[in-house]
Amino acid sequence: MRVLNFFSFLKSFSGKINNHNFFLRRNVIIVLSPFITVIVLTALFSACKSDAVGPSYTYKYDFNVWYYSDSHYFTDTVYTSYYDIVMKDMTGGAGLPQYIKDNRIKITSPDLEIWVQCDNTVPGKRDALACIQLWDTGSSVYDTIIINQQIPGMKFFGYFRKLLPSEYYVFEYAGFIGLKISVPDNYHAGITYSTAAGKKYGKSEYGSAPGDTLILKMFKCADQSPDQTPLAWKLKMKNVYKLFGERIPQTGFNLILRAIENLNSGQEYIKMIPASGGPKSLMEITSIDRFTNPTSNPPPDGLIDLIEGKTYISETMDLIMPTLRPFSDDLMAAGVDTNYYFPEIYNTSKLYVQTLPKAVYFMFTAYW
């Protein structure tokens, strides 16, 4: 029997639970929040149901599928059209179609820059115009778009600071950005980049004079929402989840996805979901269990595939789903009971979607 150090556990969560309520009840510490339940046991607990987490764990936490990260964005909607193809490719891009290779973002190019809105006290700030709809430099005269600079959700002019490479990462073929810093909801962010086919987007600091106004391809606007800023909303990813803690343990870590067994009464969460032809594995339907961990080789093993640099970024603890709309399109394609369909995750705000009965239909569980 091993006793956990409570304070070490709290430290491992890096301040992510600062505002939660804690209750100490005998030898069980329960951390409550609107989104996450963390249970820490002072002794190993054996699961008594075959479809429950287990067979044993020291501590675990659950989180809902609508609680996606607010730090991941596509640079352009073109990348959303073939996201699933890219994320399921295991050839490092070599086996992808040529049109996808042509759109690859050149991550080593000097004009790859990411800028975030700031105030006028920040050293190195630059004037910049960020636009959601920005064509490549070969088909657009950027000087003309500075007219009518402020259009909510479309154009924003203000001060921006350039992020350091350590403050973000870019998936070159999938065309999305993961921010490693927290950006306020009412701030804007944009990017300048070039593609493998030679197209350039934006006017970067690298390619401009010191006093020039920069032109950015905006991927984040203030208060991004499906109603008020529909074009910007399409760039916001809703299929990336931040795991909690500083690092996943080297051994014994498991992550699973389950659905509620009975939509009317709640009851238990199960791995197999009702579908045409009989129950199917929810994790296999959503393509997050294709391989035997820790390899990239089939068959599925009943655990979520954590493939570094593909479906998982260890530095930021990001879990990246390999399909764009797993709880809508994937369920439909598999013939799952239509009552489980959850398109609201993708077309309504997070604030609204958490109030729906469907908010509890699916649950991620991490345990070790």
Beta strands, then each sheet from edge to edge (+ up, - down):
strand 1: 21-25
strand 2: 28-32
strand 3: 36-46
strand 4: 56-64
strand 5: 72-74
strand 6: 113-117
strand 7: 126-131
strand 8: 155-162
strand 9: 168-171
strand 10: 176-179
strand 11: 189-194
strand 12: 200-201
strand 13: 214-220
strand 14: 240-242
strand 15: 254-262
strand 16: 266-270
strand 17: 272-273
strand 18: 280-281
strand 19: 312-313
strand 20: 318-320
strand 21: 362-367
sheet 1: 1+ 2- 3+ 4- 21+ 15- 16+
sheet 2: 5+ 10- 9+
sheet 3: 12+ 11- 6+ 8- 7+ 13+
sheet 4: 14+ 20- 19+
sheet 5: 17+ 18-
end
